[in-house]
Amino acid sequence: MRSDIGELVSFEEGREVRRISIDCGNITERFYVKRNWDDFPSDWIFKKLARGKLLHNMAYNELIAIRLLESQNFPVMKPVAWGERRILGFPCEGFLLVKEVVGKDASEYWQSGDTQLRRRIMQDAGTMMARLHQAGIFDWVRLKDIICASNPQDDTNSPLNFVLIDRTCSRDRLESFSADRCYNCLAQSYGFLLKLTPAPTRREILEFTRSYLREFKDGRLNSLQELMFKTNRRLHQLSLQPGPFQGITLIDCSDWSLDQ
């Protein structure tokens, strides 16, 4: 729980990540141990107890999120071991050991990639997010939480090989479909995407949105124009910053029909 094992990767109040390398013959296996020392807010504790839920450390909650993604056949990091320590029934610290996903996170490719590669990243990230929502997992997308497990230059025509990591904000159960949940998750995702360096262009944001909407073939979500309007309004409510579609007209939307 507290030993200085491996190499420190990141540290912030209440949590840290360490990298462990183990020589296995001709190869070196790498793992990441994620450790938490939780200080739960009282309202969160009462909410969990009111729903009859047993309190767990964030490391265990991430394990449950990973298992949920695995059950729906989403590529996700592989857990190896986990544990937690409790005092008077309340979790006080825990860890999750996961195997390294070999590759680069999508934000690295975003920073170094050309315009065509950034468009591919946006398209495939939008598609992945739509599939999560269709499965009942209403989560947002951050490029730094997606590992591209293959070299994008090896095959420029196939979808990128995305694997999800860092699932601390994911749900612990499948939820019923809701357009409002989709709009909220999209707004959160746009908030993260707009902080990228370099900042995504309007065309790239539209690529993300168009790919997201294209996955919904059953009519549960309406037109691109309505989707843009609703998520843009939610983004204003969340951040009080201009949304990604500020100044885009309905004519702009029609230029980006789903048939393109």
C-alpha positions as CSV (number, residue, x, y, z in Angstrom):
1,M,0.0,0.0,0.0
2,R,2.7,2.5,0.9
3,S,6.1,1.1,-0.2
4,D,8.3,2.9,-2.7
5,I,7.9,0.2,-5.3
6,G,8.8,0.9,-8.9
7,E,9.1,4.4,-10.5
8,L,6.8,7.3,-9.5
9,V,4.9,8.4,-12.6
10,S,2.4,10.9,-11.1
11,F,1.4,12.2,-7.7
12,E,-1.4,14.4,-6.4
13,E,-3.1,14.8,-3.1
14,G,-4.6,11.4,-2.1
15,R,-3.4,9.4,-5.1
16,E,-0.3,8.3,-7.0
17,V,0.7,6.1,-10.0
18,R,3.9,4.0,-10.1
19,R,5.4,2.0,-13.0
20,I,6.8,-1.5,-12.3
21,S,9.1,-3.3,-14.8
22,I,9.7,-7.0,-14.5
23,D,12.2,-8.9,-16.6
24,C,10.7,-12.1,-18.0
25,G,13.4,-13.7,-20.1
26,N,13.8,-11.9,-23.4
27,I,11.1,-9.4,-22.7
28,T,10.2,-6.8,-20.0
29,E,6.7,-6.7,-18.7
30,R,5.5,-3.4,-17.4
31,F,2.6,-2.7,-15.0
32,Y,1.1,0.3,-13.3
33,V,0.0,0.4,-9.7
34,K,-2.6,3.1,-8.9
35,R,-2.9,3.9,-5.2
36,N,-5.6,6.0,-3.5
37,W,-6.0,7.4,0.0
38,D,-9.6,8.4,0.0
39,D,-11.3,11.3,1.8
40,F,-15.0,10.8,0.9
41,P,-17.3,13.8,1.1
42,S,-20.1,13.2,3.5
43,D,-22.9,13.7,1.0
44,W,-21.4,11.1,-1.3
45,I,-21.2,8.6,1.7
46,F,-24.9,9.2,2.6
47,K,-26.0,8.8,-1.0
48,K,-24.2,5.5,-1.3
49,L,-25.5,4.2,2.0
50,A,-29.1,5.3,1.1
51,R,-28.9,3.2,-2.1
52,G,-27.7,0.2,-0.1
53,K,-24.2,0.4,-1.6
54,L,-21.1,-0.8,0.2
55,L,-18.4,1.9,0.2
56,H,-15.2,1.1,-1.6
57,N,-12.0,2.8,-2.4
58,M,-11.6,4.5,-5.8
59,A,-9.2,1.7,-6.9
60,Y,-12.0,-0.8,-6.5
61,N,-14.5,1.4,-8.2
62,E,-12.2,1.6,-11.2
63,L,-11.9,-2.2,-11.2
64,I,-15.7,-2.4,-11.4
65,A,-15.8,0.1,-14.3
66,I,-13.2,-2.0,-16.1
67,R,-15.2,-5.2,-15.6
68,L,-18.3,-3.4,-16.9
69,L,-16.5,-2.4,-20.1
70,E,-15.1,-5.9,-20.5
71,S,-18.7,-7.3,-20.3
72,Q,-19.7,-5.1,-23.2
73,N,-16.6,-6.1,-25.3
74,F,-14.8,-2.8,-25.2
75,P,-11.0,-2.8,-25.3
76,V,-9.8,-1.7,-21.9
77,M,-6.7,-2.0,-19.7
78,K,-6.3,-5.4,-18.0
79,P,-6.4,-5.5,-14.2
80,V,-3.9,-7.9,-12.5
81,A,-4.6,-7.4,-8.7
82,W,-6.4,-5.0,-6.3
83,G,-6.8,-4.5,-2.6
84,E,-8.1,-2.1,-0.1
85,R,-7.7,-1.4,3.7
86,R,-10.7,-0.6,5.8
87,I,-11.1,1.1,9.2
88,L,-14.4,0.5,11.1
89,G,-15.9,-0.6,7.8
90,F,-14.9,2.5,5.8
91,P,-12.3,2.2,3.0
92,C,-9.2,4.3,3.8
93,E,-6.8,3.3,1.1
94,G,-6.4,0.9,-1.8
95,F,-4.6,0.0,-5.0
96,L,-5.2,-1.4,-8.5
97,L,-2.4,-3.1,-10.5
98,V,-2.9,-3.1,-14.3
99,K,-0.9,-4.3,-17.2
100,E,0.6,-1.7,-19.4
101,V,-1.2,-1.1,-22.7
102,V,1.6,-0.8,-25.3
103,G,1.3,2.2,-27.6
104,K,0.8,6.0,-27.3
105,D,-2.1,7.9,-26.0
106,A,-4.3,9.6,-28.6
107,S,-3.3,13.1,-27.3
108,E,0.3,12.4,-28.2
109,Y,-0.6,11.5,-31.8
110,W,-2.8,14.6,-31.8
111,Q,0.1,16.9,-30.9
112,S,2.4,15.4,-33.5
113,G,0.0,14.3,-36.2
114,D,-0.9,15.9,-39.4
115,T,-4.4,17.2,-40.3
116,Q,-5.5,13.9,-41.7
117,L,-4.5,12.0,-38.6
118,R,-6.3,14.4,-36.3
119,R,-9.4,13.9,-38.4
120,R,-9.1,10.2,-38.0
121,I,-8.7,10.5,-34.2
122,M,-11.8,12.7,-34.0
123,Q,-13.8,10.3,-36.1
124,D,-12.9,7.2,-34.2
125,A,-13.2,8.9,-30.8
126,G,-16.7,10.0,-31.7
127,T,-17.6,6.5,-32.9
128,M,-16.2,5.0,-29.6
129,M,-18.2,7.4,-27.5
130,A,-21.5,6.6,-29.4
131,R,-20.9,2.9,-28.9
132,L,-20.4,3.4,-25.1
133,H,-23.7,5.3,-24.9
134,Q,-25.5,2.7,-27.0
135,A,-24.3,0.1,-24.6
136,G,-25.6,2.0,-21.6
137,I,-22.2,3.4,-20.4
138,F,-22.6,7.1,-20.3
139,D,-19.1,8.4,-20.1
140,W,-17.2,11.2,-21.7
141,V,-14.0,10.9,-23.8
142,R,-10.6,12.4,-23.1
143,L,-7.8,11.7,-25.6
144,K,-5.3,11.2,-22.8
145,D,-7.4,8.3,-21.6
146,I,-7.3,6.4,-24.9
147,I,-4.2,4.4,-26.0
148,C,-3.7,3.9,-29.7
149,A,-2.3,0.3,-29.6
150,S,-1.2,0.3,-33.2
151,N,0.8,2.7,-35.4
152,P,-1.7,4.9,-37.3
153,Q,0.8,5.0,-40.2
154,D,0.8,1.2,-40.7
155,D,-2.7,1.2,-42.1
156,T,-4.2,4.6,-43.0
157,N,-7.6,3.1,-44.1
158,S,-8.6,1.1,-41.0
159,P,-10.1,2.4,-37.7
160,L,-7.5,3.2,-35.1
161,N,-6.9,0.5,-32.5
162,F,-8.2,2.3,-29.3
163,V,-7.9,0.9,-25.8
164,L,-9.5,2.7,-22.8
165,I,-7.4,3.5,-19.7
166,D,-8.0,5.5,-16.4
167,R,-11.7,4.6,-15.8
168,T,-12.1,6.4,-12.5
169,C,-15.0,8.5,-13.7
170,S,-16.9,5.6,-15.3
171,R,-20.2,4.2,-14.2
172,D,-20.5,0.9,-12.2
173,R,-23.6,-0.3,-14.0
174,L,-25.4,-0.1,-17.3
175,E,-28.0,2.7,-17.5
176,S,-31.1,3.1,-19.6
177,F,-30.7,5.3,-22.7
178,S,-31.4,9.0,-22.3
179,A,-30.8,11.8,-24.8
180,D,-30.1,14.1,-21.9
181,R,-27.3,11.8,-20.7
182,C,-25.9,11.9,-24.2
183,Y,-25.9,15.7,-24.4
184,N,-24.3,16.0,-20.9
185,C,-21.5,13.6,-21.9
186,L,-20.9,15.3,-25.2
187,A,-20.6,18.6,-23.5
188,Q,-18.1,17.2,-21.0
189,S,-16.1,15.8,-23.9
190,Y,-16.1,19.0,-25.8
191,G,-14.8,20.8,-22.7
192,F,-11.8,18.4,-22.7
193,L,-11.3,18.5,-26.5
194,L,-11.2,22.3,-26.6
195,K,-8.2,22.2,-24.2
196,L,-6.1,20.2,-26.6
197,T,-2.9,21.6,-28.1
198,P,-3.2,22.5,-30.9
199,A,-6.9,23.4,-30.4
200,P,-9.2,21.4,-32.7
201,T,-10.6,23.3,-35.6
202,R,-14.3,23.7,-36.2
203,R,-14.1,21.0,-38.9
204,E,-12.4,18.6,-36.6
205,I,-15.1,19.1,-33.9
206,L,-17.7,18.5,-36.5
207,E,-16.0,15.3,-37.5
208,F,-16.3,14.1,-34.0
209,T,-20.0,15.0,-33.7
210,R,-20.8,13.6,-37.1
211,S,-19.2,10.2,-36.4
212,Y,-20.9,10.1,-33.0
213,L,-24.4,10.7,-34.6
214,R,-23.8,8.3,-37.5
215,E,-23.5,5.4,-35.0
216,F,-27.1,6.0,-33.9
217,K,-29.0,4.3,-36.7
218,D,-32.2,3.7,-34.8
219,G,-33.4,7.3,-34.6
220,R,-32.9,7.8,-30.9
221,L,-31.0,11.0,-31.5
222,N,-32.2,13.7,-34.0
223,S,-30.5,15.9,-36.5
224,L,-26.9,17.2,-36.3
225,Q,-28.2,20.7,-35.9
226,E,-30.2,19.8,-32.8
227,L,-27.4,17.7,-31.3
228,M,-25.0,20.6,-31.8
229,F,-27.4,23.1,-30.3
230,K,-28.2,21.0,-27.2
231,T,-24.6,20.1,-26.4
232,N,-23.4,23.6,-27.0
233,R,-25.9,24.9,-24.5
234,R,-24.9,22.4,-21.9
235,L,-21.2,23.4,-22.4
236,H,-22.2,27.0,-21.7
237,Q,-23.9,25.8,-18.5
238,L,-20.8,23.8,-17.4
239,S,-18.0,26.2,-18.2
240,L,-19.5,29.6,-19.1
241,Q,-17.1,29.6,-22.1
242,P,-18.0,29.9,-25.8
243,G,-19.0,26.5,-27.1
244,P,-17.4,24.6,-30.0
245,F,-20.2,25.5,-32.4
246,Q,-20.2,29.2,-31.6
247,G,-21.1,31.0,-34.8
248,I,-21.9,27.9,-36.9
249,T,-25.0,28.4,-38.9
250,L,-27.6,25.9,-40.1
251,I,-26.1,26.2,-43.5
252,D,-22.8,25.0,-42.0
253,C,-24.6,22.0,-40.6
254,S,-26.2,21.1,-43.9
255,D,-22.7,21.2,-45.5
256,W,-21.8,18.3,-43.1
257,S,-24.6,15.9,-43.8
258,L,-24.3,12.3,-42.4
259,D,-24.0,11.0,-45.9
260,Q,-20.6,12.7,-46.5
